[in-house]
Amino acid sequence: MTRIVMAFGGLFACSLMTQAQSPDLPAPYATPPAVKMAKVIGWPEGAVPKAPPGFTVHAFARGLDSPRWLAVLPNGDVLVAEARTEFPDEVKAGIPPEMLQQFEESGGSGASVNRVTLLRDVDRDGVADRQFMLIEGLDHPFGMLLRRDRLYVASTDAVWSYSFLVGQTRINAPPRKLFDLPAGGFNNHWTRSLATDRDERRLYVAVGSSTNVDEERIDEKEPRRAAILSSRWDGSDLSVFASGLRNPVGLAVEPVTGKLWAVVNERDMLGDELVPDFLTSVSKGAFYGWPYSYFGDHEDPRRKGERPDLVAKAVVPDLALGAHTAPLGLAFYKERAFPQRFRGGAFIGQHGSWNRSQFAGYRVAFVPFADGRPAGPPEDFLTGFIKDEETREVYGRPAGVAVARDGALLVADDAGNTVWRIAPR
């Protein structure tokens, strides 16, 4: 059994609190908790998302099945993790009927799909000509990372390593399991993204909680949840790198400083504007508040007074992204095809709300960076996913984002079953 090391690094975490300021937040329950799930209708013929002036948008690949995550290979091939499953009966039994109906209308049910597909643009015209089934049989594959001749894939229950040469279109050799990951839970939070530092010293894995605020006392028994883990490339020396992160999804290394950054889905059912999801740098040993507090020392009323020691050391995240916007994808722009103002900034796929009275998210946001830190608020980059707020109808929902070899931005639209390509005119 791999030994898990837990390190909060209290003094270091406290020093980080001076680097970011908490936004002006409303009181808990200032508005009543709400459930409003999107009803996915798909993209009509000829319709595409909207990008800023000077950019074009078209489908890089259509006909996928819940494309959630992307990875770009050195030869320009694009890997897509397709993962979808139906709620098991025991989980459905605990969901209020209205919420379950809305979930099913959102496109969240159906037969399971779990595979990694390789997309190849043979003639380099910005449209994938070929689709290959690269890997199948994993439990909810998500994060993908190539290092030398090994392809690392994180499923919801383990991290796997495959022998792989760029150009291959099918992997038949059995993988090597690096280590198991905790899976399941009512909230599930099944995504498992991967990243490595600039000199490829360590592998990082994001693992969400299995609950909302762990009133059930389940997650406190499993330190590998609501955390970012770190290991050597053979799976040894597995440890908790940072904790108190309810559902960290996208991971990326900022190109100027080399620091690890993450986008995090915060807790639900405290009202429309609580709690803001966020973008933050992630430091070794830091604790970010969940489940006892949010944005530093704002105590969650459902866990009030339980762990003042952890509340006192909770790190304030770098940038609020809006409550319930569900940020998933994160990519720093390191190419030169986009105008200068975008270079070095962060693109964030915001999947969209279900836990507020008015939709929020449903866009790809851009955050400008300067000297390795956010230099402004998040702004619209790719929009047009919402058809009608009143009827809850949306065309699609952005998830993972990646930068193609030619500098175009790729966006996985898991509800629209499409990978979009955005490029300068």
Rosetta blueprint (number, residue, H / E / L):
1 M L
2 T L
3 R L
4 I L
5 V E
6 M L
7 A L
8 F L
9 G L
10 G H
11 L H
12 F H
13 A H
14 C H
15 S H
16 L H
17 M H
18 T H
19 Q H
20 A L
21 Q L
22 S L
23 P L
24 D L
25 L L
26 P L
27 A L
28 P L
29 Y L
30 A L
31 T L
32 P L
33 P L
34 A L
35 V L
36 K L
37 M L
38 A L
39 K E
40 V E
41 I L
42 G L
43 W L
44 P L
45 E L
46 G L
47 A L
48 V L
49 P L
50 K E
51 A L
52 P L
53 P L
54 G L
55 F E
56 T E
57 V E
58 H E
59 A E
60 F E
61 A E
62 R L
63 G L
64 L L
65 D L
66 S L
67 P E
68 R E
69 W E
70 L E
71 A E
72 V E
73 L L
74 P L
75 N L
76 G L
77 D L
78 V E
79 L E
80 V E
81 A E
82 E E
83 A E
84 R E
85 T L
86 E L
87 F L
88 P L
89 D H
90 E H
91 V H
92 K H
93 A L
94 G L
95 I L
96 P L
97 P H
98 E H
99 M H
100 L H
101 Q H
102 Q H
103 F H
104 E H
105 E H
106 S L
107 G L
108 G L
109 S L
110 G L
111 A L
112 S L
113 V E
114 N E
115 R E
116 V E
117 T E
118 L E
119 L E
120 R E
121 D L
122 V L
123 D L
124 R L
125 D L
126 G L
127 V L
128 A L
129 D L
130 R E
131 Q E
132 F E
133 M E
134 L E
135 I E
136 E E
137 G L
138 L L
139 D L
140 H L
141 P L
142 F L
143 G L
144 M E
145 L E
146 L E
147 R E
148 R L
149 D L
150 R E
151 L E
152 Y E
153 V E
154 A E
155 S E
156 T L
157 D L
158 A E
159 V E
160 W E
161 S E
162 Y E
163 S E
164 F L
165 L L
166 V L
167 G L
168 Q L
169 T L
170 R L
171 I L
172 N L
173 A L
174 P L
175 P L
176 R E
177 K E
178 L E
179 F E
180 D E
181 L L
182 P L
183 A L
184 G L
185 G L
186 F L
187 N L
188 N L
189 H L
190 W L
191 T L
192 R L
193 S L
194 L E
195 A E
196 T E
197 D L
198 R L
199 D L
200 E L
201 R L
202 R L
203 L E
204 Y E
205 V E
206 A E
207 V E
208 G L
209 S L
210 S L
211 T L
212 N L
213 V L
214 D L
215 E L
216 E L
217 R L
218 I L
219 D H
220 E H
221 K H
222 E L
223 P L
224 R L
225 R L
226 A L
227 A E
228 I E
229 L E
230 S E
231 S E
232 R L
233 W L
234 D L
235 G L
236 S L
237 D L
238 L L
239 S E
240 V E
241 F E
242 A E
243 S E
244 G L
245 L L
246 R L
247 N E
248 P E
249 V E
250 G E
251 L E
252 A E
253 V E
254 E L
255 P L
256 V L
257 T L
258 G L
259 K L
260 L E
261 W E
262 A E
263 V E
264 V E
265 N E
266 E L
267 R L
268 D L
269 M L
270 L L
271 G L
272 D L
273 E L
274 L L
275 V L
276 P E
277 D E
278 F E
279 L E
280 T E
281 S E
282 V E
283 S L
284 K L
285 G L
286 A L
287 F E
288 Y L
289 G L
290 W L
291 P L
292 Y L
293 S E
294 Y E
295 F L
296 G L
297 D L
298 H E
299 E E
300 D L
301 P H
302 R H
303 R H
304 K L
305 G L
306 E L
307 R L
308 P H
309 D H
310 L H
311 V H
312 A H
313 K H
314 A L
315 V L
316 V L
317 P L
318 D L
319 L E
320 A E
321 L E
322 G E
323 A E
324 H L
325 T L
326 A L
327 P E
328 L E
329 G E
330 L E
331 A E
332 F E
333 Y L
334 K L
335 E L
336 R L
337 A L
338 F L
339 P L
340 Q H
341 R H
342 F H
343 R L
344 G L
345 G L
346 A E
347 F E
348 I E
349 G E
350 Q E
351 H L
352 G L
353 S L
354 W L
355 N L
356 R L
357 S L
358 Q L
359 F L
360 A L
361 G L
362 Y L
363 R E
364 V E
365 A E
366 F E
367 V E
368 P L
369 F E
370 A E
371 D L
372 G L
373 R E
374 P E
375 A L
376 G L
377 P L
378 P L
379 E E
380 D E
381 F E
382 L E
383 T E
384 G L
385 F L
386 I E
387 K E
388 D E
389 E L
390 E L
391 T L
392 R L
393 E E
394 V E
395 Y L
396 G L
397 R L
398 P E
399 A E
400 G E
401 V E
402 A E
403 V E
404 A L
405 R L
406 D L
407 G L
408 A L
409 L E
410 L E
411 V E
412 A E
413 D E
414 D L
415 A L
416 G L
417 N L
418 T E
419 V E
420 W E
421 R E
422 I E
423 A E
424 P E
425 R L
